Structures are given as C-alpha cells and as structure tokens.
Amino acid sequence: MTLPSTMSAIALSGHGGPEVMRLQQLPLPVPAPGDVLIRVAAASVNAPDLSQRAGHYPPPPGASPLLGLDVAGEIVHPAGQWREGNRVVALCNGGGYAEYVAVPAGQVLPIPAGWSWTEAAALPECWFTVTQTLVMRAGLASGMFVLVSGASGGVGGAAISIAKILGAIPLAIVSSDDKEAYVRHLGATDTIRRDRDDIVARTLAMTGDRGADRVLDLAGGEFTGFAVEASARFGHIVVVSTLADRNATLPLNKITAKQLTLSGSTLRPQTAETKAAIATTLRDRIWPALADPAFPRPQIRTFSPEDAAAAHIAMQNPSHFGKIVLVTAFGR
C-alpha cells in the first residue's frame, strides 16, 4: 500500500482549555521495530487526554506528544502476528487523535465480531485499565461483590462489563436517573445514588452486611474513606483516579482490622511488556464474550476530529455518561 507522507492530526498549541487543540498536517509516524501502523477510523476521548491538554499529565519518555490513547482502525504496516488489512483496536502510547498511529504490536487486539469502528474504539484504554487493576492485580473472581464509583463513565462502565463477564456482582454508584438506567443496561446488579443514598449503608444492605470484596475508586477524597467502611474483610480497594480529591483521611484501624489491600496504578507509564500481558489477558479471558450479539455496548457520542474541542467540552459536562469518540473520514 502506498501511504501519504503527511496526515491530519490534533496538535496542542500550548496547555490550557479545549481551544489549544489544532488540526494540523504532520508527518506520518515512522513505526519502530515491532510496531504496527494503523490507519485510524475512530479514536476514543479519555480523561487523561483532558489532563494532558491542561498540562497536568505529561507523556512519559518516548511517548507521542499527541493526544489519543486508544483507536480502532486498519493495519497498513504489519508486525508480529498482524497482517495488512486486519481490523483492530489498539492501546496507543499517545498519538491516537490522527489519521495514522504507530503502536507496539503487543498492544493490539482484533475488533470483536459485530462491533463497529466507534464501538470498538471505546474499548482499549478503559478495558486495559480495569483488567490490569481489578482482574490481574486485585484478582477479581466469580461471586465477588464489586463496588464501582464513577460507574457511568468509560472506566466505570468497563468495570461493570468485565465484572459480569467474570461472574462477579457489580454495584454501581451513579448520580442521576439517566446514569442509573445506563449502568443497568450495561449489567449492574444494583445501584447506589450518591446524590441521595448513604453509600456505606446501601453497600452493606446489598451484600448482606458482608461488604464489597473489591472497590474501584475513581474519586479519591471522601469516597476512599467510604470504600474502607464499605469493604468486606480481605477486600481490595483499587485507586485508579482521584477525580474528586487527591487527598483522603482514612480509618487505619479499620484497614488493619479488615486486613484490606489498597493499591494504586496508572496505565500509561507501564512498559510495553506489561501492556502486552494485559492484552493477552483480555484476549483470553474477556474478548470471547464480546462476540455475543446480545452483549451490551457502551453509549457513544461521536464528533469529527475538526470538532475535538467540542468533544472535550462535552466530556467535561457533569451530565456526560458513556463514551465520546472522534471519527475520521476513513471511519465514516
């Protein structure tokens, strides 16, 4: 295949609000040994993109300075097991807001059967995050109660779906009627309304006073204290983000008495080997379930790359739930 020498891509003119994003013509990325080159059909918008744009989440050494951590598209330069023309999704090391992106072959997965470009693009960043933290590190297993904060967002929604696939029991924390209906569509067994419910009391009531075996904490601050109170003995709290508050006051006596584990993790700086191991776990344990036509898909709003600023504004709106995806001309 003859490829162009340049591509359209979203670049940053500086750090700040959505207005710093600019659609520009840039050179095509040059794949390193072991990289595939993907012609991007759709790129998901994730919270780390907004943080990077604002100057709070710089790319790790060697990563692309461009935004975009996951894509769906077609292989145009093969490597490893991948062949030209394969339809794939990929966890990117930046650079997804573009017409082409180079990605280590180990971070690539096939598009699940029956999934569209936009549906598939919504998967990698969030599903890699949950698989690394809740599944591989915290040992999520069948029969466990899983308390999910931020349940209507990308990572929270992925946690609900993955918990259901593995036979666990997801309990979803939401803040509105629309979000409650959405997480039930994804498979949440029960819901907690943080705008009106006592999170700890509701969790204990739904688990027969046992508490949550696993907690996905996307909020930090006050919620992390609630998570300790709501956890079962030998529970594991996974802190993935601190969207509400980066500090927390915790009852250490209850952490010790319940023999809890509290762990934190960030996906982006992980090594290529670690990301490839997560991809293998997804392919072997999670991906087969997605081929079922009845498997619930995420709600998605689409924008063109030219409207990337509007996409970021939409994601910052407190009423937002589901996923936001940029769709290129190739993906339309």
ZIJO-V683427 format. One record per run of one state. SS is the DSSP state (~ for helix, > for strand, _ for the rest). FROM is the first residue (numbers start at 1). TO is the last residue. If there is no record, write none. Layout:
# ZIJO-V683427
ss->SS from->FROM to->TO
ss->SS from->FROM to->TO
This chain:
# ZIJO-V683427
ss->_ from->1 to->5
ss->> from->6 to->12
ss->_ from->13 to->17
ss->~ from->18 to->20
ss->> from->21 to->27
ss->_ from->28 to->34
ss->> from->35 to->45
ss->_ from->46 to->46
ss->~ from->47 to->54
ss->_ from->55 to->69
ss->> from->70 to->77
ss->_ from->78 to->86
ss->> from->87 to->91
ss->_ from->92 to->97
ss->> from->98 to->98
ss->_ from->99 to->99
ss->> from->100 to->104
ss->~ from->105 to->107
ss->> from->108 to->110
ss->_ from->111 to->116
ss->~ from->117 to->121
ss->_ from->122 to->123
ss->~ from->124 to->137
ss->_ from->138 to->144
ss->> from->145 to->148
ss->_ from->149 to->153
ss->~ from->154 to->165
ss->_ from->166 to->168
ss->> from->169 to->174
ss->_ from->175 to->176
ss->~ from->177 to->186
ss->_ from->187 to->189
ss->> from->190 to->193
ss->_ from->194 to->198
ss->~ from->199 to->206
ss->_ from->207 to->211
ss->> from->212 to->217
ss->_ from->218 to->219
ss->> from->220 to->220
ss->_ from->221 to->221
ss->~ from->222 to->230
ss->> from->231 to->239
ss->_ from->240 to->244
ss->> from->245 to->245
ss->_ from->246 to->251
ss->~ from->252 to->257
ss->_ from->258 to->260
ss->> from->261 to->264
ss->_ from->265 to->271
ss->~ from->272 to->291
ss->_ from->292 to->299
ss->> from->300 to->303
ss->_ from->304 to->304
ss->~ from->305 to->316
ss->_ from->317 to->322
ss->> from->323 to->327
ss->_ from->328 to->332
